[in-house]
Amino acid sequence: MAFRTVYIEKAVRVRLDLNNIVVNFENDNYYINLDEISTIIFDDPRCNISLKLLATLCEEGINVIFNDSSHMPIGSLQTLYNHARAPKRIKNQIEWDKNSQIYLWTEIVKCKIQNQIYTLKKVGKLEKISLLENMISDVVLGDLTNKEGIASRVYFKELFGNTFKRFDETIINYALNYIYQIIRSKIAQEIVACGYVPALGICHKSEFNLYNLADDFIEVFRPICDYYIYEILMNTIDEYLTPNIKRDIIDILNNRIKFQNGEYKIHVVIQFFVQTLFKYLETGDISYIHFPKLCNI
């Protein structure tokens, strides 16, 4: 199983040689076996990438992310055909039972708030725990009262301070956006690998969003990512993401979290998680619904 997240910060050229990625920088070549790569991030806009390599990355189902000139993720390489029965599964996706979708979104909201509680417990911030626990109990079918949004506002101010606002231009938000985009693209990759369409969400329905379903599934991972971002930035004095901080953020994918009866790296859990949710959506069997959480709460 692929396990490596490759971050190419500087390179003159990246090409394919047999089953290896070859990174050329300062007249030296660095070889990375394709079979080991789960995600690859291109950060240098001056880098030349061969078309043959890009096509092979698509064929192998490797998650590819491109950063913009400000070194933030701006896009990913989406494989078009990665499952033999994709037409049948897309037809099934369009016809998924509406009640099953509503139930799943309700459970996602509850799990997200529960994972927010776990994060606050891990960092020793306990004042709002009871409030958030009550919100879980108050979540109605389909979350029509938007407990997900209310809980997030309470949670973020407790985690990062009363002055924190989610979309201000701060290093915390830069870091959160960075890891969210990586996780989002990985989830989208797994959705396509299973033969489904990321644009067709169960709650997110925007006509301008190609990743509605990925944005549904990512919600339970956000508090997990928040915990690791908090740990990375807790003692930093930097105002922007340095290369070292970005490497630490990318390495979040290699942290182990709980899923079902085991502990696995996050990039592996994403794969299992997406597959089990699709089994639920196709069958309506709630025994397939399992959510990830932090270890050692």
C-alpha positions as CSV (number, residue, x, y, z in Angstrom):
1,M,0.0,0.0,0.0
2,A,1.2,3.5,-0.8
3,F,2.3,5.4,2.3
4,R,4.5,8.3,1.3
5,T,3.5,12.0,1.0
6,V,5.9,13.7,-1.3
7,Y,6.4,17.5,-1.1
8,I,8.4,19.0,-3.9
9,E,9.4,22.4,-2.7
10,K,12.1,23.2,-5.3
11,A,12.8,21.5,-8.6
12,V,13.9,22.3,-12.1
13,R,12.2,19.3,-13.7
14,V,10.1,16.3,-12.6
15,R,9.8,13.4,-15.0
16,L,9.0,9.7,-15.2
17,D,11.7,7.0,-15.5
18,L,10.4,3.5,-15.5
19,N,8.4,3.2,-12.3
20,N,10.1,6.2,-10.6
21,I,9.5,9.9,-10.3
22,V,12.8,11.7,-11.0
23,V,13.2,15.1,-9.4
24,N,16.0,17.2,-10.9
25,F,17.4,20.0,-8.7
26,E,20.8,21.7,-8.8
27,N,22.1,19.1,-11.2
28,D,21.2,16.2,-8.9
29,N,18.5,13.6,-9.6
30,Y,16.3,12.2,-6.8
31,Y,14.3,9.0,-7.4
32,I,11.0,8.1,-5.7
33,N,9.2,4.8,-6.5
34,L,5.6,5.4,-7.7
35,D,4.3,2.4,-5.7
36,E,5.2,4.2,-2.5
37,I,3.4,7.5,-3.2
38,S,0.0,8.2,-1.8
39,T,0.0,12.0,-2.3
40,I,2.4,14.3,-4.1
41,I,2.4,18.1,-3.7
42,F,4.1,20.4,-6.2
43,D,5.0,23.7,-4.6
44,D,7.4,25.3,-7.1
45,P,5.6,27.1,-9.9
46,R,8.9,27.2,-11.9
47,C,9.0,23.4,-12.1
48,N,8.6,21.6,-15.4
49,I,6.5,18.4,-15.1
50,S,6.4,16.0,-18.0
51,L,3.0,15.1,-19.5
52,K,3.9,11.4,-19.4
53,L,4.4,11.7,-15.6
54,L,1.1,13.4,-15.1
55,A,-0.7,10.8,-17.2
56,T,0.9,8.0,-15.2
57,L,0.0,9.6,-11.9
58,C,-3.6,9.6,-13.0
59,E,-3.4,6.0,-14.1
60,E,-2.0,5.0,-10.7
61,G,-4.6,6.9,-8.8
62,I,-2.0,9.0,-7.0
63,N,-3.4,12.2,-5.3
64,V,-1.7,15.2,-7.0
65,I,-1.9,18.7,-5.5
66,F,-0.6,21.9,-7.1
67,N,0.2,25.0,-5.0
68,D,-0.1,28.6,-6.2
69,S,2.5,31.4,-6.1
70,S,1.6,32.0,-2.4
71,H,2.4,28.3,-1.7
72,M,-1.2,27.4,-0.8
73,P,-3.0,24.4,-2.4
74,I,-5.0,25.7,-5.4
75,G,-5.9,22.6,-7.4
76,S,-5.6,18.9,-7.8
77,L,-5.3,16.4,-10.7
78,Q,-8.6,14.5,-11.0
79,T,-8.7,11.1,-12.6
80,L,-11.6,10.7,-15.0
81,Y,-11.9,7.0,-15.2
82,N,-10.6,5.0,-12.3
83,H,-13.3,2.3,-11.8
84,A,-14.6,-0.3,-14.3
85,R,-18.2,0.1,-13.2
86,A,-18.3,3.9,-12.7
87,P,-21.4,4.4,-15.0
88,K,-23.4,2.0,-12.9
89,R,-22.3,3.5,-9.6
90,I,-22.9,7.0,-10.8
91,K,-26.5,6.0,-11.7
92,N,-26.9,4.5,-8.2
93,Q,-25.5,7.6,-6.7
94,I,-28.1,9.7,-8.3
95,E,-30.8,7.4,-7.0
96,W,-29.5,7.0,-3.4
97,D,-32.3,7.0,-0.9
98,K,-33.0,10.5,0.4
99,N,-33.7,9.4,3.9
100,S,-30.5,7.5,4.1
101,Q,-28.6,10.6,3.0
102,I,-30.3,12.8,5.6
103,Y,-29.6,10.2,8.3
104,L,-25.9,10.0,7.3
105,W,-25.5,13.8,7.4
106,T,-27.1,13.9,10.8
107,E,-24.6,11.4,12.1
108,I,-21.7,13.3,10.4
109,V,-22.7,16.4,12.3
110,K,-22.9,14.6,15.6
111,C,-19.5,13.0,15.0
112,K,-18.0,16.3,14.0
113,I,-19.1,17.9,17.3
114,Q,-17.9,14.8,19.2
115,N,-14.5,15.1,17.6
116,Q,-14.4,18.7,18.5
117,I,-15.0,17.7,22.1
118,Y,-12.1,15.2,21.8
119,T,-9.8,17.8,20.4
120,L,-10.6,20.2,23.3
121,K,-10.0,17.4,25.8
122,K,-6.7,16.6,24.2
123,V,-5.5,20.2,24.6
124,G,-6.9,20.6,28.1
125,K,-9.6,23.2,27.3
126,L,-12.7,21.9,29.1
127,E,-14.9,24.9,29.7
128,K,-17.2,24.4,26.7
129,I,-17.4,20.6,26.8
130,S,-20.8,20.4,28.5
131,L,-22.2,23.0,26.1
132,L,-21.0,21.0,23.0
133,E,-22.3,17.7,24.5
134,N,-25.7,19.3,24.9
135,M,-25.6,20.4,21.2
136,I,-25.0,16.8,20.1
137,S,-28.2,15.8,22.0
138,D,-30.1,18.7,20.3
139,V,-29.1,17.8,16.7
140,V,-32.3,17.1,14.8
141,L,-32.6,14.9,11.7
142,G,-30.8,16.7,8.8
143,D,-29.4,19.3,11.3
144,L,-32.2,21.8,10.3
145,T,-31.3,24.0,13.3
146,N,-27.6,24.2,12.2
147,K,-26.0,22.9,15.3
148,E,-23.0,22.1,13.2
149,G,-22.3,25.8,12.5
150,I,-23.2,26.9,16.0
151,A,-20.9,24.3,17.6
152,S,-18.0,25.3,15.3
153,R,-18.2,28.9,16.4
154,V,-18.1,27.9,20.1
155,Y,-15.4,25.4,19.5
156,F,-13.0,27.5,17.5
157,K,-13.0,30.4,20.0
158,E,-12.4,27.9,22.8
159,L,-9.5,26.2,20.9
160,F,-7.8,29.3,19.4
161,G,-9.0,32.1,21.7
162,N,-11.9,34.5,21.8
163,T,-10.4,36.8,19.1
164,F,-10.1,34.0,16.6
165,K,-12.2,34.3,13.4
166,R,-12.2,31.4,11.0
167,F,-11.5,33.4,7.8
168,D,-9.1,36.1,9.0
169,E,-5.7,36.2,7.4
170,T,-3.7,34.6,10.2
171,I,-1.2,31.7,10.3
172,I,-3.8,29.6,12.1
173,N,-6.2,29.9,9.2
174,Y,-3.4,29.5,6.6
175,A,-2.5,26.2,8.3
176,L,-6.1,25.0,8.6
177,N,-6.8,25.8,5.0
178,Y,-3.6,24.0,3.9
179,I,-4.4,20.7,5.6
180,Y,-8.1,20.9,4.8
181,Q,-7.3,21.2,1.1
182,I,-5.0,18.2,1.3
183,I,-7.5,16.0,3.1
184,R,-10.3,17.2,0.8
185,S,-8.4,16.3,-2.4
186,K,-7.5,12.9,-0.9
187,I,-11.2,12.2,-0.1
188,A,-12.2,13.3,-3.7
189,Q,-9.6,10.9,-5.0
190,E,-11.0,8.0,-3.1
191,I,-14.6,8.9,-4.2
192,V,-13.5,8.7,-7.8
193,A,-11.5,5.5,-7.2
194,C,-14.8,4.0,-5.9
195,G,-16.6,5.0,-9.1
196,Y,-18.6,7.9,-7.8
197,V,-18.8,11.6,-8.6
198,P,-17.4,14.1,-6.0
199,A,-19.7,16.9,-7.2
200,L,-22.9,15.1,-6.1
201,G,-23.2,15.7,-2.4
202,I,-25.6,14.6,0.3
203,C,-25.8,17.9,2.1
204,H,-23.5,20.3,0.2
205,K,-25.3,21.0,-3.1
206,S,-23.6,24.0,-4.6
207,E,-23.8,24.1,-8.4
208,F,-20.4,25.8,-8.4
209,N,-18.6,23.1,-6.3
210,L,-17.0,20.1,-7.9
211,Y,-16.3,18.6,-4.5
212,N,-19.7,18.7,-2.7
213,L,-19.5,15.0,-1.6
214,A,-15.9,15.4,-0.4
215,D,-17.0,18.5,1.6
216,D,-19.7,16.3,3.2
217,F,-17.2,13.6,4.2
218,I,-14.4,15.8,5.3
219,E,-16.4,17.3,8.2
220,V,-15.5,14.5,10.6
221,F,-11.8,14.9,9.9
222,R,-11.6,18.7,10.5
223,P,-11.4,18.6,14.3
224,I,-8.7,15.9,14.0
225,C,-6.7,18.2,11.7
226,D,-7.4,21.1,14.1
227,Y,-5.7,19.2,16.9
228,Y,-2.5,18.6,15.0
229,I,-2.5,22.2,13.7
230,Y,-2.8,23.4,17.3
231,E,0.1,21.2,18.3
232,I,2.3,22.4,15.4
233,L,1.5,26.2,16.0
234,M,1.3,26.2,19.8
235,N,4.8,27.6,20.3
236,T,5.5,29.2,16.9
237,I,6.3,32.9,16.6
238,D,5.9,32.9,12.8
239,E,3.2,34.8,11.1
240,Y,3.2,32.8,7.9
241,L,3.7,29.2,6.9
242,T,7.4,28.5,6.7
243,P,8.7,25.4,4.7
244,N,9.3,23.6,8.0
245,I,5.7,24.3,9.2
246,K,4.3,23.1,5.8
247,R,6.3,19.9,6.0
248,D,4.9,19.3,9.5
249,I,1.4,20.0,8.2
250,I,1.8,17.6,5.3
251,D,3.1,15.0,7.7
252,I,-0.3,15.1,9.5
253,L,-1.4,12.5,7.0
254,N,1.0,10.0,8.6
255,N,-0.4,10.3,12.1
256,R,-2.4,7.4,13.5
257,I,-6.0,7.8,14.4
258,K,-8.7,5.3,15.5
259,F,-11.1,3.7,13.0
260,Q,-13.3,0.8,13.8
261,N,-11.2,-1.5,16.0
262,G,-7.8,-0.4,14.9
263,E,-5.4,2.5,14.6
264,Y,-4.2,3.6,11.2
265,K,-2.5,6.5,9.4
266,I,-4.9,9.2,8.4
267,H,-4.4,8.7,4.6
268,V,-5.3,5.0,5.1
269,V,-8.4,5.8,7.3
270,I,-9.7,8.1,4.5
271,Q,-9.8,5.2,2.1
272,F,-11.5,2.8,4.6
273,F,-13.9,5.6,5.7
274,V,-15.1,6.5,2.2
275,Q,-15.5,2.8,1.2
276,T,-17.7,2.1,4.3
277,L,-19.9,5.1,3.8
278,F,-20.6,4.0,0.2
279,K,-21.6,0.6,1.4
280,Y,-24.1,2.3,3.7
281,L,-25.5,4.5,1.0
282,E,-25.9,1.6,-1.4
283,T,-27.5,-0.8,1.2
284,G,-29.0,1.4,3.9
285,D,-27.3,-0.8,6.5
286,I,-26.2,1.5,9.4
287,S,-23.7,-1.1,10.6
288,Y,-21.4,0.2,7.8
289,I,-21.3,3.7,9.4
290,H,-18.0,4.2,11.2
291,F,-16.2,7.4,12.0
292,P,-12.6,8.2,12.8
293,K,-11.4,9.8,16.1
294,L,-8.2,10.8,17.8
295,C,-6.2,8.2,19.7
296,N,-5.7,8.3,23.5
297,I,-8.5,10.7,24.4
